[in-house]
């Protein structure tokens, strides 16, 4: 019987693709993997001032010292006024930050993709993530800020940080050493959180209620390894066995169930777990060495957070109360996210997509910032 001559006419070149000449139908989709979200920009921990139209380069605020002790008084004495001091603080504008892309005219006409809408959706979130990264850097630097004194009067006692030795100059290695994903690692982290909260109380920082905080995702994984015993839970009970962490989703009478977020631990309310900037998908939590972008980044954002003997990689950030309503961080904005499309078809035959923000940020009240940093000191070292 003769063999049928079944011609693979969709594959004339005899390649591995049997349907090489078949039609491709465009779905209309242009997708992007999930990216990091913003945690600080526009949050209640950041004082925002829109100074558009005010023709100013910064926003000013003042901090006042404590007053001297009250004096005993005898009638007839002349009172001249006790000493006090004021200190200025500013949140200054920085250079605009931009996202920009160019699409050739021929590619635009041939492509089925609406690049204007695609870039419009991508530019805004990317700019906000960069603003968030800068706010985190300011928060970390604020926690490192020293006490401030004017004319012998203490304005503030500086930021708060607890340093835990990780025995490595690598941020990732030091974190894994300092807080291993074991029961012992979880207990060590909880002890450090208790020490950090104690330091706040010793500085007259209000520790009643839950203190908002954030940490890297690895610390959440460490906390999930806790299966010990907790005394004084939200329900004021003693629970043995299983996780002792609490989730506000389930109220005070239930232990943490598998797959639920960790919300409360040692008096801190964990509001987010930002991914590090070195993650495969890019995050907003500054990790390791933060370098300049095209040589234009303001110098305060060019900082190396890799562990050393004196400074370390921040892995936990809290926002203690200030009593007087002061904010930990400040952000001034002249021009929010602004997108423009310029068609230069006569000279370069391209479409140019640009989005920008004109803003600046800084820490305001360092005593409202607290971190845990991993240093290169020996494992078990705490300061």
N, C-alpha and C positions, 0 to 999 in steps of 0.2 A: 504493500500500500504506500503511495507516495506521501512524503512529509509535507504538510501544509506550509506554504511560504507566508508565515505570520510576520509581517513587517512591523517592527517597532518604530513606526513613523514619528513618534514623539521623541525619539532618541536617535537621530540620524548619525550622531558622532560615536555611538556605541559606548557612551559613558555609563557610570554606575547609576545615573539618574534616568530611570526609564521614562520619566515624564518631563524631560527637560524643556520641551516646547509648549507644554500646557500653560494655560492662562493662569496668572496670579490675580486673585481678587483682593484688593486692599480692604481691610476691615474697618478702616477709619480710626484705628487706635494708635496712639503714641503713648507708651507707658513708661514709667520710671519706678525703680525700686523704692520702697519706703525709706525716707530719710529721717534724720533726727528732727525732733520738734524743738520749739523754743521753750525754755523753762523760766528765764528771768526777764526777758524783754517784755514789758507791759504787765509784769506780775506785781502783786502787792508789796514785794520786797524792794521795788525800785521806784524812786521818786522821779516822775516824768514831768518835764517842763517844756512846753512847746513855745519857743521864743520867736517864732516867725513874725516878722514885722516890727520887732522891738529894737533892731539894730544894736545888738550886743553880742559879745563874743563868749560870755559865760554867765552862769547863774550863781549868785552869792548867797551864802548863809553864814550864821554865826553860832559859835559854841561858847558857853559860859562856864567859868570855874565854879566850884562849890564855894560857899561863903564860910568865913571863919566861925569859930565857936562863939555862941552868945556870951557876952561879958556881964559880969556883975556890975551894977550901977548904983552909985550913991548920988542922991539929989544934990544938985549944984554943979556936978561935973559937966564939962562942955564936950558934947559928942561931935567928932569930926568925920565920922564915916569909916567903916572898915574896908579892908582891901578886897578887891576882886579883879578878875581879868576876863577879857573877851578874846576870842580867836576867830579869824575869818576862814571860811572854807569856800571853795569854788568848784563848780563842775563846768569845765571848759569845752568849747567846740573843738572838734578834730577835723581832719581832712574828710571830704566826702568819700564814701566807699561805693564802688560801682560793679555791676555785672554787665558784660557787653558781648555780643555775638554778631557776626556778619554772615549773611546768606547770599551767595551769588545769584544773579537774576535768572540765569538759565536753569539752575537747580530749583529755584522757586517755581518756575513755570512748569517744569516737567514733573516735579514731586506732587504727590497727592496730599501731602501733609500741610496743614496750615501752621507754618512756623511762628507766625505772630502770636497765635493763641498759646502755642506750646511754650515759647520763651516767656510769655506773660505770666504763665502759671508757675514757671520755674524760678524766675528771677527774684520775686518777692520773698518766698520762703528761704532762698539761699542767702539773701541779704540779712534777714532776721537771724539766721543761724550764726552769721559772722558777728552781728551785734551781740548775740547771746554769749558767744565765745569771749568777747571782749569784756562783757559784764562779769563773767566767771573769773577772768584774770584779775579784774579789779577787786573782786570779792576775796580771792586768795591773798592778794597783796594787802588788802585791808586787815585781814586776820593777822598778818605779820607786822602791821604798823606798831611803832613804839608809842609809849605814853607821851603825852604832850603837856608841857608846863610853861606858863607865861608869868614872868615876874614872881616866881616862887609859888604860883597858884596852879594847881593841877586842873587842866582842862578835861582830860580823859586819860584812862589807864591803858589805852591801846587795844589792839585786837587780841583775840584768844586763839591759841592753838595748842594741841597736844601732839607731841612728836613720838612716834613709835619706830624703833629700829627694824629695818628690813634686811640688813646685811648684804646690800647690793646697790650698785649705782644705776641699775635698770629699774624703771618705775614698775614694770610688770612683774619682774622677779621679786623685787622688794615687797610688793603687795602680797604675792603668794606666800612669801616667807613670814611676813608679819601676821597675816590673817589667813591661815590655811582653811580650806573648805572641810573642816572637821568640827566635832563637838568642842574640842579645845580652842579652835580658832574662833568659834562663835562666842565662847565664854570670855576669851581675851578681848574681843571687840566690845562686848557688853560692859566689861570692866572699864575699858577706856571711855565709853560713853558716860558711865557713871562719874569717872574722874573729870571729864569735860564739864558735865553739869555741876559738879561740886565747885569747879573753878569759877563758874558763872555766879553761883551763890556767894562765894567768897568775895566777889567784886560788887555785891549788892545788885546784881542783875536778877530781875524777877524770874524765878523758875517755876512759878505756879502754873499749872496747866501744861499742855503740850507745846514744845518748842519746834517750829517748822524746821525741816532739814532735808537735805538731799545727799545721795551718795552714789558712787559708781555701781554698776550692776553686779560686779563681783562681790561687793559687800552684802548685797541682798542674798546672793547665793550662800555666803558664809553664814548669815543669820538663819537661813533655813536648815542649817545643820544643828541648830540648838535643840536638844531633846532632854534637857535637864529639868530642874524643878524651879519654879518661880513663886516667890512669896510676895503678896501685895499686888495682885493683878487688878485689872479694872473692876472685877467683881469682888475684890478683896478676899480671894480664896487662895488655897495652895493647890497646885496642880502638879502631879508627878507623871513622868512618862510622856512621850510625844512632844511636839513643838510647844514652846511656851510663848511664842510670839502671838500678837493679837492683830486682827484685822477689823477695822471699823465696819466693814461690810456685814459682819456677823454679830456685832454688838459685844457686850462685855461678858457674856456667858458661854462663849464658844471659843475653843482653841483654833489656831490657824489650820485650815484645811488645805490639802494639796492643790496647788494651782492658783491660790488666791494671793493678792498682793500683801506684802508686809507693810503695814501702815504705822504701827506704834511700837516703840521699843525704848525702854529706859527713859521714858518721859519725852522722847522725841517723836514727832509726827513726820514720817518720811513721805514727802510729797512728790518725789520723782527720782528716777535712776538714770541720769543722763549718760549717754555713751561717750567714750573718749574720742578725742580728735583723731587718734591714730587708728580707729576702728576701720574695718574693711569698707564700711559704708559712710564713714565720716560722721563724727559727733560734735558736740559743743563743749564737752568737759576738757579743758586744756590738759594734755598728757605729754610729759617729757619736754623737749626743747621746742619752744614757740618761736619761729623765725619770722623775719620780715617778708612781706609779699612784694616782689618787684622792687625791694629796697625803699618802699614808701611808707611802710607801717610805722606809726608813732613808736618811739623807743620804749615806752612803758609796756608795750605789748610784746616786745622781744625779750622774753624771759625764759630761762631754762628751769623747769620744775623737776628735772631728774634728781633723784636722791643724792644728797651730799651729807657730810657730818653735821652741818648746822641747819640746812634747809632741806625740805623734802617735797615729795609729790603729794598734793592734797587728794584725799580720797573721800572725805566727808565734809560737808558744809552745813552749818546751822545758822539761824537768824534769831538770836536772842532778842527779847523785848528791850526797848530803850526807855520805857516809863514816860517820856515826854513826847512820844510820837515821832521821834527822829527816824529817818530811813537809813538802812545800811548802805544802799547804793543810790546813785543819782544818774539821770540821763537827760540831756538837753537836746532838743530836736529843732532844727531850722526847717528842714524839708524832709518829710517822711518818704516812704517808698514812692518814687515817681518814675514812670516808664514812658519812653519815647521811641518811635520808629521813624527813621530817616531814610528816605529812598533817594539814592544817588545813582539813578539809572543813566544819567547823561554822561557822567565821567568815569565811574568805576563799575557800573552795572551791578550794583549790590544794594541790599537792604541792610540797614544797620539797626540793631536792637540794643537799647541801653536802658538800664534801670539804676537808680542811685538812692542813697540815703545821705543826708547831711546832719550829723549828730556828734555827740561826744558823751563819754561816761566816765565815772570815777567813783571811788568809795567815799561816803560822806561821814558816817559815824562808825569807826572801826570797832568800838565796843559792842556793836550789834552784829559782829561777824565772828564766827568760831569755826575752826577746821581741825581735822586730824590729818597730819602729814606723815608719810612714810620716809624715813631717812636711811642713809647707808650705814648707820650705827649697828652694832651687834644686835642680833635677834634678842628680844626681851628688854631692850633699853627703852625706857619711857621718860620723857621730860616735858 
